[in-house]
Amino acid sequence: MLVVESLHASYSGIRALRGVSLRVEKGEMVALIGPNGAGKSTLINCISGIVPVQRGRIELSGQPLDGMTSWAISRLGLQQVPEGRQVWPEMTVLENLALGGTALRRRAARYTLERIYDLFPILAQRQSQLAGSLSGGQQQMLAIGRALMGSPQMLLLDEPSLGLAPLVVKQVFDALVQLNREGLTILLVEQNSKLALSTSHRAYVIEQGSIAHEGPSSQLKDDPQVIAHYLGQSTS
Ligand code: ATP
């Protein structure tokens, strides 16, 4: 579904991505892990058209995305759940969800409001409340619900576990696994490598703007180098 090939990106001459290639097949959940500043957010922001691509190729279901605005890309069914949630704090939960639906255009809605409330019942209870008054976990659920309202064929998530209590992380990840089992393709950026490798089918490890390792998540979890560098465990 998604093909990224030899991607380069820079910020004012500072190279953030140095020839990254990655693929996500339809129905897969793929994780992208790596240390702070490795280029994870830059990569997904390039895919969704937020950060300009310097060189390389990105295709969604065979369609090149070069030069397209993030708005046009979202209308193709590629929705991003941004780092830090970025819900609209002065709008209600329902208004945030309704705005997510504007990315739909002429495509059929794959996820209804009822489905999102079924996935995250707390959002139904809080639908008239301002998004800014929600807890971090509830805002994360809202950000995912807002992206689903745009009827994604593929979801990009940037650090969905960031700053959340373990119980809430479990709720959020259970929902992502359920969505993936129902056929939603997911590319997940996560600092919590253990969690990412235990929930995804395949993973890529990015380091200083280049892919350092890739493979089935179950194998990477047992790779001594990955364990030593990214899972915070000793190999001896
Ligand atoms: P983190 O987990 O800390 O978010 P990351 O892997 O997502 O890290 P990026 O945010 O993609 O990494 O950053 C890659 C590199 O690009 C880093 O060196 C970072 O300092 C730099 N960078 C990111 N955004 C900008 C920006 N807006 N302007 C200048 N440099 C940036």
py3Dmol code that shows the C-alpha trace and the ligand (Angstrom):
import py3Dmol

protein = """\
ATOM      1  CA  MET A   1       0.000   0.000   0.000  1.00  0.00           C
ATOM      2  CA  LEU A   2       2.809   2.398   0.876  1.00  0.00           C
ATOM      3  CA  VAL A   3       6.172   2.503  -0.847  1.00  0.00           C
ATOM      4  CA  VAL A   4       8.922   4.864   0.298  1.00  0.00           C
ATOM      5  CA  GLU A   5      12.112   4.735  -1.705  1.00  0.00           C
ATOM      6  CA  SER A   6      15.481   6.442  -1.136  1.00  0.00           C
ATOM      7  CA  LEU A   7      13.911   9.346   0.708  1.00  0.00           C
ATOM      8  CA  HIS A   8      15.986  12.389   1.657  1.00  0.00           C
ATOM      9  CA  ALA A   9      14.826  15.363   3.729  1.00  0.00           C
ATOM     10  CA  SER A  10      16.631  18.275   5.395  1.00  0.00           C
ATOM     11  CA  TYR A  11      15.903  21.217   7.665  1.00  0.00           C
ATOM     12  CA  SER A  12      17.879  24.313   6.564  1.00  0.00           C
ATOM     13  CA  GLY A  13      20.653  22.135   5.189  1.00  0.00           C
ATOM     14  CA  ILE A  14      20.720  19.728   8.174  1.00  0.00           C
ATOM     15  CA  ARG A  15      20.068  16.227   6.867  1.00  0.00           C
ATOM     16  CA  ALA A  16      17.294  14.427   8.736  1.00  0.00           C
ATOM     17  CA  LEU A  17      16.642  11.540   6.297  1.00  0.00           C
ATOM     18  CA  ARG A  18      19.440   9.951   4.271  1.00  0.00           C
ATOM     19  CA  GLY A  19      17.941   7.598   1.692  1.00  0.00           C
ATOM     20  CA  VAL A  20      15.208   5.832   3.681  1.00  0.00           C
ATOM     21  CA  SER A  21      13.286   2.996   2.006  1.00  0.00           C
ATOM     22  CA  LEU A  22      10.276   1.310   3.577  1.00  0.00           C
ATOM     23  CA  ARG A  23       7.164  -0.621   2.540  1.00  0.00           C
ATOM     24  CA  VAL A  24       3.843  -1.267   4.201  1.00  0.00           C
ATOM     25  CA  GLU A  25       1.590  -3.933   2.695  1.00  0.00           C
ATOM     26  CA  LYS A  26      -2.204  -3.707   2.811  1.00  0.00           C
ATOM     27  CA  GLY A  27      -3.490  -4.942   6.180  1.00  0.00           C
ATOM     28  CA  GLU A  28      -0.100  -4.788   7.911  1.00  0.00           C
ATOM     29  CA  MET A  29       0.799  -3.048  11.126  1.00  0.00           C
ATOM     30  CA  VAL A  30       4.385  -1.843  10.757  1.00  0.00           C
ATOM     31  CA  ALA A  31       6.407  -0.146  13.483  1.00  0.00           C
ATOM     32  CA  LEU A  32       9.166   2.421  13.083  1.00  0.00           C
ATOM     33  CA  ILE A  33      11.380   2.626  16.151  1.00  0.00           C
ATOM     34  CA  GLY A  34      14.646   4.392  16.962  1.00  0.00           C
ATOM     35  CA  PRO A  35      16.257   6.865  19.346  1.00  0.00           C
ATOM     36  CA  ASN A  36      15.359  10.547  19.799  1.00  0.00           C
ATOM     37  CA  GLY A  37      16.145  12.644  16.758  1.00  0.00           C
ATOM     38  CA  ALA A  38      16.608   9.604  14.465  1.00  0.00           C
ATOM     39  CA  GLY A  39      14.127  10.930  11.896  1.00  0.00           C
ATOM     40  CA  LYS A  40      10.918   9.041  12.749  1.00  0.00           C
ATOM     41  CA  SER A  41       8.612  12.075  12.800  1.00  0.00           C
ATOM     42  CA  THR A  42      10.330  13.547   9.760  1.00  0.00           C
ATOM     43  CA  LEU A  43       9.640  10.357   7.822  1.00  0.00           C
ATOM     44  CA  ILE A  44       5.941  10.230   8.592  1.00  0.00           C
ATOM     45  CA  ASN A  45       5.615  13.981   8.098  1.00  0.00           C
ATOM     46  CA  CYS A  46       7.156  13.548   4.623  1.00  0.00           C
ATOM     47  CA  ILE A  47       4.652  10.763   3.863  1.00  0.00           C
ATOM     48  CA  SER A  48       1.714  12.940   4.887  1.00  0.00           C
ATOM     49  CA  GLY A  49       3.016  15.982   2.994  1.00  0.00           C
ATOM     50  CA  ILE A  50       3.864  18.151   6.006  1.00  0.00           C
ATOM     51  CA  VAL A  51       7.653  18.133   5.499  1.00  0.00           C
ATOM     52  CA  PRO A  52       8.890  18.585   1.903  1.00  0.00           C
ATOM     53  CA  VAL A  53      10.752  15.699   0.288  1.00  0.00           C
ATOM     54  CA  GLN A  54      14.165  16.633  -1.052  1.00  0.00           C
ATOM     55  CA  ARG A  55      14.759  13.486  -3.073  1.00  0.00           C
ATOM     56  CA  GLY A  56      13.148  10.044  -3.369  1.00  0.00           C
ATOM     57  CA  ARG A  57       9.731   8.554  -4.021  1.00  0.00           C
ATOM     58  CA  ILE A  58       6.557   7.974  -2.016  1.00  0.00           C
ATOM     59  CA  GLU A  59       3.572   6.054  -3.429  1.00  0.00           C
ATOM     60  CA  LEU A  60       0.231   5.232  -1.876  1.00  0.00           C
ATOM     61  CA  SER A  61      -1.601   2.380  -3.611  1.00  0.00           C
ATOM     62  CA  GLY A  62       0.505   3.032  -6.714  1.00  0.00           C
ATOM     63  CA  GLN A  63      -0.148   6.788  -6.774  1.00  0.00           C
ATOM     64  CA  PRO A  64       2.910   9.064  -6.434  1.00  0.00           C
ATOM     65  CA  LEU A  65       2.458  11.615  -3.655  1.00  0.00           C
ATOM     66  CA  ASP A  66       5.239  14.005  -4.736  1.00  0.00           C
ATOM     67  CA  GLY A  67       4.265  17.620  -4.625  1.00  0.00           C
ATOM     68  CA  MET A  68       0.819  16.924  -3.127  1.00  0.00           C
ATOM     69  CA  THR A  69      -0.396  18.998  -0.186  1.00  0.00           C
ATOM     70  CA  SER A  70      -1.139  17.275   3.114  1.00  0.00           C
ATOM     71  CA  TRP A  71      -4.798  18.156   2.558  1.00  0.00           C
ATOM     72  CA  ALA A  72      -4.895  16.353  -0.793  1.00  0.00           C
ATOM     73  CA  ILE A  73      -3.028  13.360   0.680  1.00  0.00           C
ATOM     74  CA  SER A  74      -5.522  13.076   3.548  1.00  0.00           C
ATOM     75  CA  ARG A  75      -8.321  13.008   0.982  1.00  0.00           C
ATOM     76  CA  LEU A  76      -6.719   9.926  -0.582  1.00  0.00           C
ATOM     77  CA  GLY A  77      -7.310   8.133   2.726  1.00  0.00           C
ATOM     78  CA  LEU A  78      -3.976   8.574   4.489  1.00  0.00           C
ATOM     79  CA  GLN A  79      -4.717  10.011   7.936  1.00  0.00           C
ATOM     80  CA  GLN A  80      -2.158  10.996  10.548  1.00  0.00           C
ATOM     81  CA  VAL A  81      -2.502  10.986  14.315  1.00  0.00           C
ATOM     82  CA  PRO A  82       0.118  13.608  15.202  1.00  0.00           C
ATOM     83  CA  GLU A  83       2.646  13.529  18.023  1.00  0.00           C
ATOM     84  CA  GLY A  84       1.200  15.240  21.092  1.00  0.00           C
ATOM     85  CA  ARG A  85      -2.389  14.594  19.882  1.00  0.00           C
ATOM     86  CA  GLN A  86      -2.985  18.177  18.705  1.00  0.00           C
ATOM     87  CA  VAL A  87      -6.731  18.128  19.256  1.00  0.00           C
ATOM     88  CA  TRP A  88      -8.506  21.480  18.970  1.00  0.00           C
ATOM     89  CA  PRO A  89      -8.827  22.400  22.663  1.00  0.00           C
ATOM     90  CA  GLU A  90     -11.525  25.079  22.277  1.00  0.00           C
ATOM     91  CA  MET A  91     -13.853  22.760  20.370  1.00  0.00           C
ATOM     92  CA  THR A  92     -15.980  19.961  21.773  1.00  0.00           C
ATOM     93  CA  VAL A  93     -15.192  16.284  21.329  1.00  0.00           C
ATOM     94  CA  LEU A  94     -17.996  16.009  18.786  1.00  0.00           C
ATOM     95  CA  GLU A  95     -16.750  19.064  16.834  1.00  0.00           C
ATOM     96  CA  ASN A  96     -13.232  17.611  16.717  1.00  0.00           C
ATOM     97  CA  LEU A  97     -14.629  14.346  15.343  1.00  0.00           C
ATOM     98  CA  ALA A  98     -16.853  16.129  12.824  1.00  0.00           C
ATOM     99  CA  LEU A  99     -13.881  18.127  11.500  1.00  0.00           C
ATOM    100  CA  GLY A 100     -11.959  14.875  11.024  1.00  0.00           C
ATOM    101  CA  GLY A 101     -14.766  13.795   8.700  1.00  0.00           C
ATOM    102  CA  THR A 102     -14.113  16.677   6.315  1.00  0.00           C
ATOM    103  CA  ALA A 103     -11.214  14.667   4.809  1.00  0.00           C
ATOM    104  CA  LEU A 104     -13.813  12.226   3.481  1.00  0.00           C
ATOM    105  CA  ARG A 105     -14.904  14.076   0.372  1.00  0.00           C
ATOM    106  CA  ARG A 106     -16.623  11.617  -1.990  1.00  0.00           C
ATOM    107  CA  ARG A 107     -15.304   8.439  -0.379  1.00  0.00           C
ATOM    108  CA  ALA A 108     -17.671   6.283   1.660  1.00  0.00           C
ATOM    109  CA  ALA A 109     -17.311   6.494   5.439  1.00  0.00           C
ATOM    110  CA  ARG A 110     -15.616   3.345   6.758  1.00  0.00           C
ATOM    111  CA  TYR A 111     -15.968   4.408  10.383  1.00  0.00           C
ATOM    112  CA  THR A 112     -19.124   5.946  11.813  1.00  0.00           C
ATOM    113  CA  LEU A 113     -19.415   8.040  14.958  1.00  0.00           C
ATOM    114  CA  GLU A 114     -21.086   5.019  16.596  1.00  0.00           C
ATOM    115  CA  ARG A 115     -18.094   2.809  15.747  1.00  0.00           C
ATOM    116  CA  ILE A 116     -15.684   5.345  17.282  1.00  0.00           C
ATOM    117  CA  TYR A 117     -17.843   5.630  20.415  1.00  0.00           C
ATOM    118  CA  ASP A 118     -17.952   1.846  20.565  1.00  0.00           C
ATOM    119  CA  LEU A 119     -14.129   1.740  20.378  1.00  0.00           C
ATOM    120  CA  PHE A 120     -13.680   4.533  22.955  1.00  0.00           C
ATOM    121  CA  PRO A 121     -16.878   4.789  25.058  1.00  0.00           C
ATOM    122  CA  ILE A 122     -15.447   7.671  27.121  1.00  0.00           C
ATOM    123  CA  LEU A 123     -15.686   9.897  24.012  1.00  0.00           C
ATOM    124  CA  ALA A 124     -19.461   9.329  23.863  1.00  0.00           C
ATOM    125  CA  GLN A 125     -19.771  10.330  27.510  1.00  0.00           C
ATOM    126  CA  ARG A 126     -17.653  13.451  26.928  1.00  0.00           C
ATOM    127  CA  GLN A 127     -18.950  14.417  23.474  1.00  0.00           C
ATOM    128  CA  SER A 128     -20.180  17.878  24.536  1.00  0.00           C
ATOM    129  CA  GLN A 129     -17.079  18.653  26.592  1.00  0.00           C
ATOM    130  CA  LEU A 130     -14.233  20.854  25.321  1.00  0.00           C
ATOM    131  CA  ALA A 131     -11.355  18.720  24.044  1.00  0.00           C
ATOM    132  CA  GLY A 132      -8.900  20.817  26.073  1.00  0.00           C
ATOM    133  CA  SER A 133     -10.519  19.614  29.291  1.00  0.00           C
ATOM    134  CA  LEU A 134      -9.866  15.913  28.544  1.00  0.00           C
ATOM    135  CA  SER A 135      -7.026  13.902  30.081  1.00  0.00           C
ATOM    136  CA  GLY A 136      -4.009  13.047  27.893  1.00  0.00           C
ATOM    137  CA  GLY A 137      -5.307   9.522  27.297  1.00  0.00           C
ATOM    138  CA  GLN A 138      -8.763  10.761  26.321  1.00  0.00           C
ATOM    139  CA  GLN A 139      -7.170  13.292  23.952  1.00  0.00           C
ATOM    140  CA  GLN A 140      -5.173  10.472  22.354  1.00  0.00           C
ATOM    141  CA  MET A 141      -8.392   8.502  21.844  1.00  0.00           C
ATOM    142  CA  LEU A 142      -9.984  11.617  20.361  1.00  0.00           C
ATOM    143  CA  ALA A 143      -7.045  12.154  17.998  1.00  0.00           C
ATOM    144  CA  ILE A 144      -7.393   8.548  16.791  1.00  0.00           C
ATOM    145  CA  GLY A 145     -11.183   8.916  16.496  1.00  0.00           C
ATOM    146  CA  ARG A 146     -10.758  12.163  14.526  1.00  0.00           C
ATOM    147  CA  ALA A 147      -8.396  10.408  12.087  1.00  0.00           C
ATOM    148  CA  LEU A 148     -10.844   7.491  11.711  1.00  0.00           C
ATOM    149  CA  MET A 149     -13.634   9.945  10.829  1.00  0.00           C
ATOM    150  CA  GLY A 150     -11.592  10.757   7.701  1.00  0.00           C
ATOM    151  CA  SER A 151     -12.096   7.125   6.616  1.00  0.00           C
ATOM    152  CA  PRO A 152      -8.450   6.106   6.313  1.00  0.00           C
ATOM    153  CA  GLN A 153      -7.209   3.263   4.186  1.00  0.00           C
ATOM    154  CA  MET A 154      -4.002   3.775   6.124  1.00  0.00           C
ATOM    155  CA  LEU A 155      -3.284   5.361   9.503  1.00  0.00           C
ATOM    156  CA  LEU A 156       0.034   6.962  10.503  1.00  0.00           C
ATOM    157  CA  LEU A 157       0.542   7.312  14.252  1.00  0.00           C
ATOM    158  CA  ASP A 158       3.314   9.372  15.850  1.00  0.00           C
ATOM    159  CA  GLU A 159       4.130   8.245  19.408  1.00  0.00           C
ATOM    160  CA  PRO A 160       0.607   7.334  20.557  1.00  0.00           C
ATOM    161  CA  SER A 161       1.856   6.104  23.964  1.00  0.00           C
ATOM    162  CA  LEU A 162       3.750   9.312  24.790  1.00  0.00           C
ATOM    163  CA  GLY A 163       3.017  10.543  28.317  1.00  0.00           C
ATOM    164  CA  LEU A 164       0.170   8.095  28.963  1.00  0.00           C
ATOM    165  CA  ALA A 165      -0.341   5.869  32.013  1.00  0.00           C
ATOM    166  CA  PRO A 166       0.263   2.132  31.352  1.00  0.00           C
ATOM    167  CA  LEU A 167      -3.427   1.233  31.640  1.00  0.00           C
ATOM    168  CA  VAL A 168      -4.403   3.883  29.086  1.00  0.00           C
ATOM    169  CA  VAL A 169      -1.577   2.788  26.771  1.00  0.00           C
ATOM    170  CA  LYS A 170      -3.047  -0.711  26.878  1.00  0.00           C
ATOM    171  CA  GLN A 171      -6.534   0.604  26.016  1.00  0.00           C
ATOM    172  CA  VAL A 172      -5.174   2.630  23.088  1.00  0.00           C
ATOM    173  CA  PHE A 173      -3.071  -0.253  21.751  1.00  0.00           C
ATOM    174  CA  ASP A 174      -5.892  -2.788  22.164  1.00  0.00           C
ATOM    175  CA  ALA A 175      -8.012  -0.488  19.971  1.00  0.00           C
ATOM    176  CA  LEU A 176      -5.228  -0.207  17.362  1.00  0.00           C
ATOM    177  CA  VAL A 177      -4.793  -3.989  17.243  1.00  0.00           C
ATOM    178  CA  GLN A 178      -8.558  -4.405  16.844  1.00  0.00           C
ATOM    179  CA  LEU A 179      -8.667  -1.841  14.013  1.00  0.00           C
ATOM    180  CA  ASN A 180      -5.755  -3.576  12.295  1.00  0.00           C
ATOM    181  CA  ARG A 181      -7.434  -6.988  12.599  1.00  0.00           C
ATOM    182  CA  GLU A 182     -10.487  -5.473  10.916  1.00  0.00           C
ATOM    183  CA  GLY A 183      -8.266  -4.534   7.959  1.00  0.00           C
ATOM    184  CA  LEU A 184      -6.877  -1.060   8.676  1.00  0.00           C
ATOM    185  CA  THR A 185      -3.257  -0.672   7.557  1.00  0.00           C
ATOM    186  CA  ILE A 186      -1.098   1.040  10.200  1.00  0.00           C
ATOM    187  CA  LEU A 187       2.353   2.633  10.298  1.00  0.00           C
ATOM    188  CA  LEU A 188       3.271   3.284  13.905  1.00  0.00           C
ATOM    189  CA  VAL A 189       6.123   5.445  15.190  1.00  0.00           C
ATOM    190  CA  GLU A 190       6.959   4.560  18.780  1.00  0.00           C
ATOM    191  CA  GLN A 191       9.632   5.336  21.366  1.00  0.00           C
ATOM    192  CA  ASN A 192       8.362   2.388  23.397  1.00  0.00           C
ATOM    193  CA  SER A 193      10.164  -0.227  21.315  1.00  0.00           C
ATOM    194  CA  LYS A 194       9.025  -3.223  23.343  1.00  0.00           C
ATOM    195  CA  LEU A 195       5.390  -2.268  22.945  1.00  0.00           C
ATOM    196  CA  ALA A 196       5.832  -1.498  19.247  1.00  0.00           C
ATOM    197  CA  LEU A 197       7.567  -4.822  18.544  1.00  0.00           C
ATOM    198  CA  SER A 198       4.999  -6.799  20.506  1.00  0.00           C
ATOM    199  CA  THR A 199       2.043  -5.322  18.587  1.00  0.00           C
ATOM    200  CA  SER A 200       3.330  -4.991  15.007  1.00  0.00           C
ATOM    201  CA  HIS A 201       3.894  -7.536  12.215  1.00  0.00           C
ATOM    202  CA  ARG A 202       7.129  -5.996  10.946  1.00  0.00           C
ATOM    203  CA  ALA A 203       9.386  -3.201  12.057  1.00  0.00           C
ATOM    204  CA  TYR A 204      12.100  -0.849  10.883  1.00  0.00           C
ATOM    205  CA  VAL A 205      14.766   0.620  13.149  1.00  0.00           C
ATOM    206  CA  ILE A 206      15.901   4.076  12.081  1.00  0.00           C
ATOM    207  CA  GLU A 207      19.131   5.639  13.283  1.00  0.00           C
ATOM    208  CA  GLN A 208      20.568   9.013  12.232  1.00  0.00           C
ATOM    209  CA  GLY A 209      18.257   9.233   9.251  1.00  0.00           C
ATOM    210  CA  SER A 210      18.937   5.740   7.855  1.00  0.00           C
ATOM    211  CA  ILE A 211      17.290   2.342   8.310  1.00  0.00           C
ATOM    212  CA  ALA A 212      19.624   0.284  10.531  1.00  0.00           C
ATOM    213  CA  HIS A 213      17.532  -2.913  10.891  1.00  0.00           C
ATOM    214  CA  GLU A 214      14.297  -4.297   9.495  1.00  0.00           C
ATOM    215  CA  GLY A 215      12.361  -7.534   9.693  1.00  0.00           C
ATOM    216  CA  PRO A 216       9.478  -9.357  11.343  1.00  0.00           C
ATOM    217  CA  SER A 217       8.896  -7.821  14.782  1.00  0.00           C
ATOM    218  CA  SER A 218       9.044 -11.234  16.456  1.00  0.00           C
ATOM    219  CA  GLN A 219      12.586 -11.676  15.101  1.00  0.00           C
ATOM    220  CA  LEU A 220      13.766  -8.146  15.884  1.00  0.00           C
ATOM    221  CA  LYS A 221      12.571  -8.637  19.464  1.00  0.00           C
ATOM    222  CA  ASP A 222      15.126 -11.453  19.802  1.00  0.00           C
ATOM    223  CA  ASP A 223      17.951  -9.786  17.835  1.00  0.00           C
ATOM    224  CA  PRO A 224      20.847  -9.186  20.278  1.00  0.00           C
ATOM    225  CA  GLN A 225      21.788  -5.851  18.663  1.00  0.00           C
ATOM    226  CA  VAL A 226      18.219  -4.571  18.808  1.00  0.00           C
ATOM    227  CA  ILE A 227      17.855  -5.816  22.381  1.00  0.00           C
ATOM    228  CA  ALA A 228      21.086  -4.090  23.461  1.00  0.00           C
ATOM    229  CA  HIS A 229      20.398  -0.779  21.725  1.00  0.00           C
ATOM    230  CA  TYR A 230      16.637  -0.335  21.710  1.00  0.00           C
ATOM    231  CA  LEU A 231      15.020  -2.590  24.284  1.00  0.00           C
ATOM    232  CA  GLY A 232      17.081  -1.452  27.270  1.00  0.00           C
ATOM    233  CA  GLN A 233      18.214  -4.982  28.116  1.00  0.00           C
ATOM    234  CA  SER A 234      21.652  -6.493  28.374  1.00  0.00           C
ATOM    235  CA  THR A 235      22.465  -9.292  25.890  1.00  0.00           C
ATOM    236  CA  SER A 236      24.759 -11.104  28.340  1.00  0.00           C
TER     237      SER A 236
END
"""
ligand_1 = """\
31
ATP
P 11.770 12.240 18.555
O 11.518 10.847 19.009
O 12.626 13.003 19.513
O 10.554 12.965 18.097
P 12.440 11.616 15.808
O 13.083 10.306 15.563
O 11.001 11.743 15.522
O 12.746 12.084 17.298
P 12.772 13.909 14.105
O 11.851 14.757 14.929
O 12.315 13.438 12.799
O 13.269 12.654 14.980
O 14.141 14.712 13.941
C 15.192 14.298 13.061
C 16.275 15.376 13.064
O 15.768 16.555 12.465
C 16.747 15.772 14.463
O 18.122 16.064 14.386
C 15.957 17.036 14.758
O 16.659 17.879 15.627
C 15.824 17.654 13.371
N 14.574 18.412 13.226
C 13.322 17.929 13.373
N 12.407 18.893 13.139
C 13.101 20.021 12.845
C 12.729 21.348 12.495
N 11.445 21.715 12.408
N 13.723 22.243 12.249
C 15.034 21.869 12.327
N 15.454 20.627 12.635
C 14.505 19.700 12.891
"""
view = py3Dmol.view(width=600, height=400)
view.addModel(protein, "pdb")
view.setStyle({"model": 0}, {"cartoon": {"style": "trace"}})
view.addModel(ligand_1, "xyz")
view.setStyle({"model": 1}, {"stick": {}})
view.zoomTo()
view.show()
